[in-house]
C-alpha cells in the first residue's frame, strides 16, 4: 500500500533536474579552483651539494715562534642532484675557530676557489673543521659544519 502512494507522489521529484545541474556546476567550479591552485603552487627547491677535492688542509707548525702568514686555497665544487655544476651559487666558509668568513661565487662549471688567510684552530685543539654554507635561488641551502678538516702539522 505504501508503495502505491510513492508511485503517484511527485512532490520529491519537482525541481530535481535543476538541482542536479546546479550541484554539478558548483562541483566543477570547485574542482577547477583546486586544480588551478595546485598548478600555480611554487615548485619545491632542488637539492644541491658541495665537495672539495682534498681530504685535509695542513697548517704549518707554530713552534718556531714565527709569525708568517698562512694562505690556503680551498677548491669547492657545487653541483645538483644530477652532478651538473651550479653557476652563480654563493659559497661562504668559516675558519675552524669560526672567527673569520670567506666567500666566493661559483663559475659556469660550479667551481670556486676560496682564499683562506691565516686560519686559526679552536683554542687548545690540534685540528678543526671548516664550516661551509652554499646558497642559490631555486635550490635548498647546503650547510656542512664539518666540510673540510684542518690540522696543524
GUKOLFI-867590 format. One record per atom (N, C-alpha, C): residue number from 1; chain; atom name; x, y, z; residue in one letter. Coordinates in pm, 1 decimal. Layout:
N
ATOM     n   chain   atom          X          Y          Z   res
ATOM   NUM       A     CA          X          Y          Z     A
...
***
This chain:
153
ATOM     n   chain   atom          X          Y          Z   res
ATOM     1       A      N       79.2     -118.5        0.0     X
ATOM     1       A     CA        0.0        0.0        0.0     X
ATOM     1       A      C       84.6      126.6        0.0     X
ATOM     2       A      N      185.1      125.5       79.9     X
ATOM     2       A     CA      274.0      240.8       88.9     X
ATOM     2       A      C      345.9      262.5      -43.4     X
ATOM     3       A      N      378.1      152.1     -110.7     X
ATOM     3       A     CA      445.3      162.1     -238.0     X
ATOM     3       A      C      359.4      232.4     -343.3     X
ATOM     4       A      N      238.0      206.7     -346.7     X
ATOM     4       A     CA      147.9      270.9     -442.9     X
ATOM     4       A      C      139.8      420.6     -418.4     X
ATOM     5       A      N      148.7      460.3     -292.4     X
ATOM     5       A     CA      142.8      602.6     -259.3     X
ATOM     5       A      C      264.5      675.2     -316.5     X
ATOM     6       A      N      385.5      613.4     -308.9     X
ATOM     6       A     CA      505.6      675.3     -362.4     X
ATOM     6       A      C      502.9      683.7     -514.0     X
ATOM     7       A      N      442.2      588.4     -579.4     X
ATOM     7       A     CA      435.3      587.9     -725.3     X
ATOM     7       A      C      359.3      707.6     -777.4     X
ATOM     8       A      N      263.3      754.9     -704.5     X
ATOM     8       A     CA      178.8      865.1     -752.5     X
ATOM     8       A      C      216.7      999.3     -692.1     X
ATOM     9       A      N      312.2     1001.3     -596.3     X
ATOM     9       A     CA      353.0     1126.4     -532.9     X
ATOM     9       A      C      475.8     1180.7     -605.6     X
ATOM    10       A      N      462.8     1293.2     -671.2     X
ATOM    10       A     CA      572.7     1354.0     -747.0     X
ATOM    10       A      C      633.1     1474.7     -676.2     X
ATOM    11       A      N      602.2     1496.9     -551.6     X
ATOM    11       A     CA      649.7     1614.1     -478.3     X
ATOM    11       A      C      801.6     1612.4     -463.6     X
ATOM    12       A      N      863.2     1496.3     -447.1     X
ATOM    12       A     CA     1007.5     1486.8     -429.2     X
ATOM    12       A      C     1086.1     1505.5     -557.2     X
ATOM    13       A      N     1021.7     1487.7     -671.7     X
ATOM    13       A     CA     1093.2     1497.3     -798.3     X
ATOM    13       A      C     1082.9     1634.0     -862.7     X
ATOM    14       A      N     1002.0     1720.0     -809.5     X
ATOM    14       A     CA      989.3     1853.3     -867.8     X
ATOM    14       A      C     1118.6     1932.2     -844.0     X
ATOM    15       A      N     1175.9     1985.0     -947.2     X
ATOM    15       A     CA     1297.7     2063.8     -936.7     X
ATOM    15       A      C     1423.7     1980.7     -925.4     X
ATOM    16       A      N     1413.1     1849.2     -931.6     X
ATOM    16       A     CA     1530.2     1763.5     -918.0     X
ATOM    16       A      C     1630.1     1782.3    -1031.1     X
ATOM    17       A      N     1588.9     1787.9    -1157.8     X
ATOM    17       A     CA     1689.7     1807.8    -1264.3     X
ATOM    17       A      C     1769.3     1937.7    -1249.3     X
ATOM    18       A      N     1705.3     2044.3    -1210.5     X
ATOM    18       A     CA     1777.6     2171.1    -1196.5     X
ATOM    18       A      C     1873.0     2163.9    -1077.7     X
ATOM    19       A      N     1835.2     2092.7     -970.8     X
ATOM    19       A     CA     1924.5     2075.0     -856.6     X
ATOM    19       A      C     2048.9     1996.6     -897.9     X
ATOM    20       A      N     2030.4     1893.6     -977.1     X
ATOM    20       A     CA     2144.1     1813.6    -1024.0     X
ATOM    20       A      C     2237.6     1899.1    -1108.7     X
ATOM    21       A      N     2182.7     1979.8    -1196.9     X
ATOM    21       A     CA     2264.7     2066.6    -1282.1     X
ATOM    21       A      C     2340.4     2168.7    -1197.7     X
ATOM    22       A      N     2273.4     2231.6    -1102.1     X
ATOM    22       A     CA     2336.9     2333.1    -1018.2     X
ATOM    22       A      C     2449.5     2270.5     -935.3     X
ATOM    23       A      N     2426.4     2154.9     -874.2     X
ATOM    23       A     CA     2529.0     2091.0     -794.1     X
ATOM    23       A      C     2647.0     2044.1     -880.2     X
ATOM    24       A      N     2620.4     2001.7    -1002.2     X
ATOM    24       A     CA     2728.8     1961.8    -1092.2     X
ATOM    24       A      C     2814.4     2081.8    -1129.8     X
ATOM    25       A      N     2750.4     2194.8    -1160.1     X
ATOM    25       A     CA     2824.7     2315.7    -1196.5     X
ATOM    25       A      C     2906.0     2365.8    -1077.1     X
ATOM    26       A      N     2848.6     2367.5     -958.9     X
ATOM    26       A     CA     2920.2     2412.6     -840.3     X
ATOM    26       A      C     3037.9     2318.9     -811.9     X
ATOM    27       A      N     3017.2     2190.9     -823.5     X
ATOM    27       A     CA     3125.2     2094.6     -803.0     X
ATOM    27       A      C     3236.6     2110.7     -903.9     X
ATOM    28       A      N     3200.7     2134.8    -1029.6     X
ATOM    28       A     CA     3300.9     2155.4    -1134.6     X
ATOM    28       A      C     3381.7     2282.7    -1109.7     X
ATOM    29       A      N     3316.9     2388.9    -1066.3     X
ATOM    29       A     CA     3388.0     2513.3    -1035.2     X
ATOM    29       A      C     3484.7     2490.3     -918.7     X
ATOM    30       A      N     3441.5     2419.9     -816.1     X
ATOM    30       A     CA     3529.4     2389.8     -703.8     X
ATOM    30       A      C     3647.6     2303.9     -745.4     X
ATOM    31       A      N     3624.4     2204.1     -829.5     X
ATOM    31       A     CA     3731.3     2117.1     -878.0     X
ATOM    31       A      C     3832.6     2196.0     -960.4     X
ATOM    32       A      N     3783.6     2285.0    -1048.2     X
ATOM    32       A     CA     3875.2     2368.5    -1128.5     X
ATOM    32       A      C     3956.1     2462.5    -1040.6     X
ATOM    33       A      N     3894.4     2514.8     -934.8     X
ATOM    33       A     CA     3965.9     2603.4     -842.5     X
ATOM    33       A      C     4078.9     2528.3     -772.5     X
ATOM    34       A      N     4052.4     2406.5     -730.3     X
ATOM    34       A     CA     4155.4     2326.2     -664.9     X
ATOM    34       A      C     4268.9     2295.0     -762.0     X
ATOM    35       A      N     4236.4     2256.6     -884.2     X
ATOM    35       A     CA     4339.6     2227.2     -983.8     X
ATOM    35       A      C     4423.4     2350.5    -1016.2     X
ATOM    36       A      N     4360.9     2466.8    -1025.3     X
ATOM    36       A     CA     4435.1     2590.5    -1052.6     X
ATOM    36       A      C     4529.9     2622.9     -938.3     X
ATOM    37       A      N     4483.9     2606.0     -816.3     X
ATOM    37       A     CA     4570.5     2632.8     -700.4     X
ATOM    37       A      C     4689.0     2537.4     -698.0     X
ATOM    38       A      N     4666.9     2412.3     -731.5     X
ATOM    38       A     CA     4777.0     2315.6     -732.8     X
ATOM    38       A      C     4877.1     2343.5     -844.1     X
ATOM    39       A      N     4828.1     2385.1     -960.1     X
ATOM    39       A     CA     4919.9     2409.9    -1071.4     X
ATOM    39       A      C     4999.2     2539.0    -1052.8     X
ATOM    40       A      N     4947.9     2632.3     -974.0     X
ATOM    40       A     CA     5018.2     2758.6     -950.6     X
ATOM    40       A      C     5105.6     2754.9     -825.7     X
ATOM    41       A      N     5111.0     2641.3     -758.2     X
ATOM    41       A     CA     5193.5     2629.8     -637.7     X
ATOM    41       A      C     5341.0     2640.0     -676.9     X
ATOM    42       A      N     5421.9     2702.4     -593.9     X
ATOM    42       A     CA     5565.0     2713.2     -627.4     X
ATOM    42       A      C     5631.1     2575.7     -626.1     X
ATOM    43       A      N     5728.1     2561.0     -714.2     X
ATOM    43       A     CA     5799.9     2433.5     -719.0     X
ATOM    43       A      C     5892.6     2424.3     -598.5     X
ATOM    44       A      N     5904.8     2307.5     -541.3     X
ATOM    44       A     CA     5994.4     2293.7     -425.7     X
ATOM    44       A      C     6138.9     2311.1     -469.4     X
ATOM    45       A      N     6222.4     2366.1     -381.8     X
ATOM    45       A     CA     6362.8     2385.0     -419.0     X
ATOM    45       A      C     6434.0     2251.1     -437.1     X
ATOM    46       A      N     6528.9     2250.3     -531.6     X
ATOM    46       A     CA     6605.1     2128.8     -560.6     X
ATOM    46       A      C     6723.9     2118.9     -464.9     X
ATOM    47       A      N     6770.4     1998.2     -440.1     X
ATOM    47       A     CA     6888.0     1984.5     -353.7     X
ATOM    47       A      C     7016.6     2018.8     -428.1     X
ATOM    48       A      N     7116.1     2064.8     -354.9     X
ATOM    48       A     CA     7249.6     2086.5     -410.3     X
ATOM    48       A      C     7351.9     2044.1     -306.6     X
ATOM    49       A      N     7472.0     2015.6     -354.7     X
ATOM    49       A     CA     7577.5     1963.7     -269.5     X
ATOM    49       A      C     7708.0     2035.1     -301.7     X
ATOM    50       A      N     7802.5     2026.7     -211.0     X
ATOM    50       A     CA     7934.8     2084.4     -232.7     X
ATOM    50       A      C     8039.6     1983.7     -188.6     X
ATOM    51       A      N     8150.3     1980.3     -262.6     X
ATOM    51       A     CA     8261.6     1892.5     -227.3     X
ATOM    51       A      C     8392.4     1968.3     -244.8     X
ATOM    52       A      N     8495.7     1916.1     -182.1     X
ATOM    52       A     CA     8631.6     1965.1     -202.4     X
ATOM    52       A      C     8713.6     1845.7     -248.4     X
ATOM    53       A      N     8811.6     1868.5     -334.0     X
ATOM    53       A     CA     8888.1     1756.0     -387.8     X
ATOM    53       A      C     9010.2     1722.0     -302.7     X
ATOM    54       A      N     9006.0     1755.9     -176.2     X
ATOM    54       A     CA     9115.0     1721.4      -84.6     X
ATOM    54       A      C     9053.4     1674.2       45.8     X
ATOM    55       A      N     9129.3     1593.3      117.2     X
ATOM    55       A     CA     9073.9     1539.6      241.4     X
ATOM    55       A      C     9112.3     1622.9      363.5     X
ATOM    56       A      N     9232.6     1681.4      363.7     X
ATOM    56       A     CA     9280.6     1756.1      480.6     X
ATOM    56       A      C     9360.0     1877.2      434.3     X
ATOM    57       A      N     9342.9     1988.8      504.5     X
ATOM    57       A     CA     9428.4     2106.3      486.1     X
ATOM    57       A      C     9529.1     2107.8      600.0     X
ATOM    58       A      N     9655.0     2127.6      567.0     X
ATOM    58       A     CA     9761.1     2129.6      668.4     X
ATOM    58       A      C     9805.0     2272.3      698.0     X
ATOM    59       A      N     9806.9     2306.3      825.8     X
ATOM    59       A     CA     9859.8     2435.1      870.0     X
ATOM    59       A      C    10003.7     2412.9      915.5     X
ATOM    60       A      N    10092.2     2507.7      887.9     X
ATOM    60       A     CA    10230.4     2491.7      936.0     X
ATOM    60       A      C    10236.7     2503.5     1087.9     X
ATOM    61       A      N    10336.7     2440.5     1145.2     X
ATOM    61       A     CA    10355.5     2441.3     1289.5     X
ATOM    61       A      C    10394.6     2580.6     1337.0     X
ATOM    62       A      N    10352.7     2615.9     1457.3     X
ATOM    62       A     CA    10386.3     2747.3     1515.6     X
ATOM    62       A      C    10491.2     2734.5     1624.5     X
ATOM    63       A      N    10562.4     2623.7     1628.8     X
ATOM    63       A     CA    10659.9     2601.4     1735.9     X
ATOM    63       A      C    10779.2     2695.4     1728.7     X
ATOM    64       A      N    10819.7     2737.9     1611.3     X
ATOM    64       A     CA    10935.3     2824.6     1597.0     X
ATOM    64       A      C    10908.7     2966.8     1641.2     X
ATOM    65       A      N    10784.2     3000.7     1669.6     X
ATOM    65       A     CA    10751.4     3136.3     1711.6     X
ATOM    65       A      C    10744.9     3233.0     1595.7     X
ATOM    66       A      N    10749.7     3184.0     1473.6     X
ATOM    66       A     CA    10746.1     3273.7     1358.2     X
ATOM    66       A      C    10603.0     3317.1     1329.8     X
ATOM    67       A      N    10590.4     3440.4     1292.3     X
ATOM    67       A     CA    10459.1     3495.4     1259.4     X
ATOM    67       A      C    10444.0     3509.3     1109.2     X
ATOM    68       A      N    10456.5     3400.7     1037.5     X
ATOM    68       A     CA    10439.9     3405.8      892.6     X
ATOM    68       A      C    10292.8     3390.0      858.1     X
ATOM    69       A      N    10255.2     3454.5      751.0     X
ATOM    69       A     CA    10116.7     3443.3      706.4     X
ATOM    69       A      C    10094.2     3308.9      640.6     X
ATOM    70       A      N     9978.5     3252.3      665.7     X
ATOM    70       A     CA     9940.3     3125.8      605.0     X
ATOM    70       A      C     9822.5     3151.4      512.6     X
ATOM    71       A      N     9840.1     3125.8      385.5     X
ATOM    71       A     CA     9733.2     3142.2      287.9     X
ATOM    71       A      C     9701.9     3005.7      226.9     X
ATOM    72       A      N     9579.2     2963.0      243.0     X
ATOM    72       A     CA     9535.0     2834.7      190.1     X
ATOM    72       A      C     9432.9     2857.1       80.2     X
ATOM    73       A      N     9430.7     2767.4      -15.8     X
ATOM    73       A     CA     9329.6     2769.8     -121.1     X
ATOM    73       A      C     9239.5     2649.3     -102.8     X
ATOM    74       A      N     9110.7     2674.6      -93.9     X
ATOM    74       A     CA     9013.6     2567.4      -78.1     X
ATOM    74       A      C     8927.0     2561.0     -203.7     X
ATOM    75       A      N     8951.7     2462.9     -292.8     X
ATOM    75       A     CA     8867.1     2449.3     -411.5     X
ATOM    75       A      C     8734.6     2381.8     -374.1     X
ATOM    76       A      N     8625.2     2443.8     -413.4     X
ATOM    76       A     CA     8492.1     2392.2     -382.4     X
ATOM    76       A      C     8416.6     2371.4     -513.1     X
ATOM    77       A      N     8349.9     2259.0     -525.3     X
ATOM    77       A     CA     8265.8     2227.1     -641.5     X
ATOM    77       A      C     8122.9     2213.7     -592.3     X
ATOM    78       A      N     8031.3     2290.1     -652.3     X
ATOM    78       A     CA     7890.0     2286.6     -615.8     X
ATOM    78       A      C     7813.6     2222.9     -731.5     X
ATOM    79       A      N     7732.5     2122.1     -700.1     X
ATOM    79       A     CA     7659.0     2053.7     -805.8     X
ATOM    79       A      C     7520.2     2014.6     -757.7     X
ATOM    80       A      N     7432.1     1985.5     -856.0     X
ATOM    80       A     CA     7294.9     1947.0     -823.9     X
ATOM    80       A      C     7284.0     1795.5     -811.9     X
ATOM    81       A      N     7161.5     1746.2     -801.7     X
ATOM    81       A     CA     7141.3     1602.8     -781.4     X
ATOM    81       A      C     7176.9     1520.4     -904.5     X
ATOM    82       A      N     7193.8     1584.5    -1019.3     X
ATOM    82       A     CA     7232.9     1514.1    -1141.8     X
ATOM    82       A      C     7380.4     1536.2    -1174.9     X
ATOM    83       A      N     7458.1     1580.2    -1076.2     X
ATOM    83       A     CA     7602.7     1604.3    -1087.3     X
ATOM    83       A      C     7640.1     1708.5    -1191.5     X
ATOM    84       A      N     7553.4     1804.1    -1212.5     X
ATOM    84       A     CA     7585.4     1918.5    -1300.1     X
ATOM    84       A      C     7626.3     2035.1    -1211.1     X
ATOM    85       A      N     7729.6     2107.8    -1253.9     X
ATOM    85       A     CA     7774.8     2223.3    -1177.4     X
ATOM    85       A      C     7668.5     2331.7    -1173.7     X
ATOM    86       A      N     7660.3     2400.7    -1062.2     X
ATOM    86       A     CA     7562.8     2508.7    -1045.7     X
ATOM    86       A      C     7636.9     2641.0    -1049.3     X
ATOM    87       A      N     7607.4     2722.2    -1148.3     X
ATOM    87       A     CA     7675.2     2852.4    -1158.1     X
ATOM    87       A      C     7602.0     2956.1    -1073.8     X
ATOM    88       A      N     7677.1     3052.5    -1026.1     X
ATOM    88       A     CA     7619.4     3163.8     -951.8     X
ATOM    88       A      C     7579.1     3131.8     -809.0     X
ATOM    89       A      N     7628.6     3023.5     -753.6     X
ATOM    89       A     CA     7597.1     2990.0     -614.0     X
ATOM    89       A      C     7691.6     3065.3     -521.0     X
ATOM    90       A      N     7637.8     3120.5     -415.0     X
ATOM    90       A     CA     7718.1     3190.4     -313.8     X
ATOM    90       A      C     7771.9     3089.0     -214.7     X
ATOM    91       A      N     7903.3     3088.6     -198.6     X
ATOM    91       A     CA     7969.3     2994.7     -107.8     X
ATOM    91       A      C     8034.1     3074.9        4.2     X
ATOM    92       A      N     8001.3     3039.3      127.6     X
ATOM    92       A     CA     8059.2     3104.9      244.6     X
ATOM    92       A      C     8126.2     2998.2      329.5     X
ATOM    93       A      N     8251.8     3021.2      366.9     X
ATOM    93       A     CA     8326.3     2927.8      451.7     X
ATOM    93       A      C     8375.1     3002.2      575.5     X
ATOM    94       A      N     8369.7     2934.3      689.7     X
ATOM    94       A     CA     8418.5     2989.7      815.4     X
ATOM    94       A      C     8542.6     2914.2      858.1     X
ATOM    95       A      N     8638.5     2987.3      911.9     X
ATOM    95       A     CA     8762.1     2925.0      959.9     X
ATOM    95       A      C     8728.8     2830.1     1075.6     X
ATOM    96       A      N     8820.5     2739.4     1109.4     X
ATOM    96       A     CA     8791.1     2643.0     1216.7     X
ATOM    96       A      C     8755.6     2707.0     1349.9     X
ATOM    97       A      N     8809.2     2825.1     1379.6     X
ATOM    97       A     CA     8773.4     2890.4     1505.4     X
ATOM    97       A      C     8645.1     2973.2     1493.6     X
ATOM    98       A      N     8585.4     2976.8     1374.7     X
ATOM    98       A     CA     8458.1     3044.5     1344.3     X
ATOM    98       A      C     8464.3     3196.5     1362.9     X
ATOM    99       A      N     8587.0     3253.8     1357.3     X
ATOM    99       A     CA     8600.8     3397.7     1374.0     X
ATOM    99       A      C     8612.9     3471.6     1242.0     X
ATOM   100       A      N     8648.3     3401.8     1134.3     X
ATOM   100       A     CA     8664.1     3465.2     1003.4     X
ATOM   100       A      C     8578.2     3392.5      901.5     X
ATOM   101       A      N     8526.4     3470.2      807.5     X
ATOM   101       A     CA     8444.7     3412.4      699.7     X
ATOM   101       A      C     8505.3     3450.8      565.6     X
ATOM   102       A      N     8493.1     3361.2      470.7     X
ATOM   102       A     CA     8545.2     3381.5      335.3     X
ATOM   102       A      C     8434.0     3344.5      238.6     X
ATOM   103       A      N     8426.1     3416.0      126.8     X
ATOM   103       A     CA     8315.3     3388.3       35.2     X
ATOM   103       A      C     8360.9     3394.6     -109.3     X
ATOM   104       A      N     8278.3     3339.4     -194.2     X
ATOM   104       A     CA     8301.8     3341.3     -337.7     X
ATOM   104       A      C     8175.6     3298.5     -410.4     X
ATOM   105       A      N     8176.6     3316.2     -542.8     X
ATOM   105       A     CA     8063.5     3279.4     -627.8     X
ATOM   105       A      C     8113.3     3180.0     -730.8     X
ATOM   106       A      N     8035.9     3074.1     -753.8     X
ATOM   106       A     CA     8078.1     2969.6     -846.8     X
ATOM   106       A      C     8074.0     3016.7     -991.2     X
ATOM   107       A      N     8161.4     2956.1    -1073.3     X
ATOM   107       A     CA     8165.8     2988.6    -1216.2     X
ATOM   107       A      C     8066.2     2901.2    -1292.1     X
ATOM   108       A      N     8076.8     2897.0    -1424.9     X
ATOM   108       A     CA     7982.7     2822.0    -1508.1     X
ATOM   108       A      C     7981.0     2672.8    -1477.7     X
ATOM   109       A      N     8094.3     2618.1    -1434.9     X
ATOM   109       A     CA     8101.6     2474.7    -1403.9     X
ATOM   109       A      C     8071.3     2444.4    -1257.3     X
ATOM   110       A      N     8044.9     2546.2    -1178.0     X
ATOM   110       A     CA     8014.9     2525.6    -1036.4     X
ATOM   110       A      C     8137.5     2525.2     -947.7     X
ATOM   111       A      N     8250.5     2575.3     -996.5     X
ATOM   111       A     CA     8375.0     2576.0     -918.9     X
ATOM   111       A      C     8403.2     2714.3     -861.7     X
ATOM   112       A      N     8462.5     2714.7     -743.8     X
ATOM   112       A     CA     8511.1     2838.4     -683.0     X
ATOM   112       A      C     8630.3     2801.1     -596.0     X
ATOM   113       A      N     8728.4     2889.3     -591.6     X
ATOM   113       A     CA     8844.3     2868.3     -505.1     X
ATOM   113       A      C     8840.7     2976.4     -398.4     X
ATOM   114       A      N     8826.4     2932.4     -273.8     X
ATOM   114       A     CA     8822.9     3025.6     -161.9     X
ATOM   114       A      C     8964.0     3044.2     -108.6     X
ATOM   115       A      N     9005.2     3168.0      -95.9     X
ATOM   115       A     CA     9137.4     3201.8      -40.3     X
ATOM   115       A      C     9120.8     3224.2      108.8     X
ATOM   116       A      N     9179.0     3134.9      186.2     X
ATOM   116       A     CA     9168.2     3141.9      331.7     X
ATOM   116       A      C     9301.6     3189.5      386.9     X
ATOM   117       A      N     9299.9     3305.4      450.6     X
ATOM   117       A     CA     9424.9     3361.5      501.6     X
ATOM   117       A      C     9428.0     3353.5      653.5     X
ATOM   118       A      N     9539.2     3305.6      703.7     X
ATOM   118       A     CA     9564.7     3293.1      847.2     X
ATOM   118       A      C     9452.3     3224.3      924.7     X
ATOM   119       A      N     9414.7     3102.8      885.8     X
ATOM   119       A     CA     9310.4     3034.3      962.8     X
ATOM   119       A      C     9363.7     2991.5     1098.9     X
ATOM   120       A      N     9280.1     2999.0     1197.9     X
ATOM   120       A     CA     9317.9     2960.2     1333.6     X
ATOM   120       A      C     9234.0     2842.1     1376.4     X
ATOM   121       A      N     9295.9     2752.9     1450.3     X
ATOM   121       A     CA     9223.9     2639.9     1506.6     X
ATOM   121       A      C     9158.5     2682.6     1637.4     X
ATOM   122       A      N     9056.3     2609.4     1680.6     X
ATOM   122       A     CA     8995.9     2641.9     1810.5     X
ATOM   122       A      C     9100.7     2633.4     1921.3     X
ATOM   123       A      N     9089.4     2715.0     2023.6     X
ATOM   123       A     CA     9189.2     2715.3     2131.1     X
ATOM   123       A      C     9208.8     2576.7     2192.6     X
ATOM   124       A      N     9335.4     2536.6     2204.7     X
ATOM   124       A     CA     9369.0     2409.7     2266.4     X
ATOM   124       A      C     9350.5     2287.9     2177.7     X
ATOM   125       A      N     9322.3     2307.2     2051.4     X
ATOM   125       A     CA     9298.2     2195.0     1960.4     X
ATOM   125       A      C     9408.6     2186.6     1856.7     X
ATOM   126       A      N     9437.4     2064.7     1812.6     X
ATOM   126       A     CA     9536.3     2043.7     1707.2     X
ATOM   126       A      C     9469.4     2024.5     1571.3     X
ATOM   127       A      N     9337.1     2020.0     1572.1     X
ATOM   127       A     CA     9263.0     2006.4     1447.5     X
ATOM   127       A      C     9128.1     2074.6     1460.5     X
ATOM   128       A      N     9070.0     2105.8     1347.9     X
ATOM   128       A     CA     8939.3     2170.1     1344.6     X
ATOM   128       A      C     8875.7     2148.1     1208.6     X
ATOM   129       A      N     8759.7     2206.5     1188.1     X
ATOM   129       A     CA     8686.2     2187.8     1062.8     X
ATOM   129       A      C     8638.7     2322.1     1007.8     X
ATOM   130       A      N     8647.0     2332.9      877.5     X
ATOM   130       A     CA     8592.7     2449.4      808.3     X
ATOM   130       A      C     8444.3     2426.0      787.2     X
ATOM   131       A      N     8363.9     2523.4      825.6     X
ATOM   131       A     CA     8219.9     2518.9      804.9     X
ATOM   131       A      C     8188.9     2587.3      672.6     X
ATOM   132       A      N     8089.9     2534.5      600.0     X
ATOM   132       A     CA     8054.9     2592.4      470.9     X
ATOM   132       A      C     7903.8     2602.9      457.1     X
ATOM   133       A      N     7861.1     2707.1      385.5     X
ATOM   133       A     CA     7719.9     2723.8      351.2     X
ATOM   133       A      C     7713.2     2768.3      206.2     X
ATOM   134       A      N     7626.8     2700.5      128.0     X
ATOM   134       A     CA     7609.5     2732.5      -13.7     X
ATOM   134       A      C     7464.4     2772.1      -35.3     X
ATOM   135       A      N     7443.8     2886.0     -104.4     X
ATOM   135       A     CA     7308.5     2936.3     -127.9     X
ATOM   135       A      C     7291.1     2970.7     -275.6     X
ATOM   136       A      N     7173.4     2938.9     -327.3     X
ATOM   136       A     CA     7138.7     2973.7     -466.3     X
ATOM   136       A      C     6987.8     2968.7     -476.4     X
ATOM   137       A      N     6929.8     3066.4     -546.1     X
ATOM   137       A     CA     6784.6     3070.0     -564.2     X
ATOM   137       A      C     6739.3     2947.9     -643.3     X
ATOM   138       A      N     6632.3     2886.4     -598.9     X
ATOM   138       A     CA     6579.8     2767.5     -664.3     X
ATOM   138       A      C     6635.6     2638.1     -608.5     X
ATOM   139       A      N     6728.9     2648.3     -514.2     X
ATOM   139       A     CA     6791.1     2530.8     -452.9     X
ATOM   139       A      C     6783.3     2542.6     -301.2     X
ATOM   140       A      N     6782.1     2427.6     -234.5     X
ATOM   140       A     CA     6789.6     2427.2      -89.0     X
ATOM   140       A      C     6930.9     2464.3      -46.8     X
ATOM   141       A      N     6943.3     2542.3       58.2     X
ATOM   141       A     CA     7075.9     2577.6      109.4     X
ATOM   141       A      C     7148.3     2451.0      154.9     X
ATOM   142       A      N     7277.2     2445.9      124.7     X
ATOM   142       A     CA     7361.1     2335.2      170.4     X
ATOM   142       A      C     7450.2     2387.1      281.1     X
ATOM   143       A      N     7451.2     2320.2      394.8     X
ATOM   143       A     CA     7534.5     2358.4      507.7     X
ATOM   143       A      C     7607.0     2235.5      560.0     X
ATOM   144       A      N     7735.2     2251.7      587.8     X
ATOM   144       A     CA     7813.1     2144.2      648.0     X
ATOM   144       A      C     7905.8     2204.2      753.0     X
ATOM   145       A      N     7888.2     2162.3      877.0     X
ATOM   145       A     CA     7975.2     2209.4      985.2     X
ATOM   145       A      C     8111.8     2142.7      980.9     X
ATOM   146       A      N     8124.3     2029.9      911.3     X
ATOM   146       A     CA     8248.7     1954.1      904.5     X
ATOM   146       A      C     8289.8     1934.4      758.3     X
ATOM   147       A      N     8292.5     2042.3      683.1     X
ATOM   147       A     CA     8318.7     2033.2      539.6     X
ATOM   147       A      C     8462.3     1992.2      509.5     X
ATOM   148       A      N     8557.2     2056.6      574.0     X
ATOM   148       A     CA     8698.6     2028.3      545.0     X
ATOM   148       A      C     8777.0     2024.2      675.4     X
ATOM   149       A      N     8852.9     1917.8      693.9     X
ATOM   149       A     CA     8935.0     1903.9      814.9     X
ATOM   149       A      C     9062.7     1983.9      799.9     X
ATOM   150       A      N     9103.2     2051.7      905.9     X
ATOM   150       A     CA     9226.6     2131.0      909.7     X
ATOM   150       A      C     9309.0     2080.7     1027.2     X
ATOM   151       A      N     9435.6     2046.8     1001.0     X
ATOM   151       A     CA     9522.8     2000.4     1109.6     X
ATOM   151       A      C     9651.1     2083.2     1111.0     X
ATOM   152       A      N     9711.9     2090.1     1226.1     X
ATOM   152       A     CA     9840.2     2158.7     1237.2     X
ATOM   152       A      C     9949.4     2051.7     1228.9     X
ATOM   153       A      N    10038.9     2069.4     1131.1     X
ATOM   153       A     CA    10143.8     1968.7     1111.8     X
ATOM   153       A      C    10271.2     2003.4     1185.3     X
***
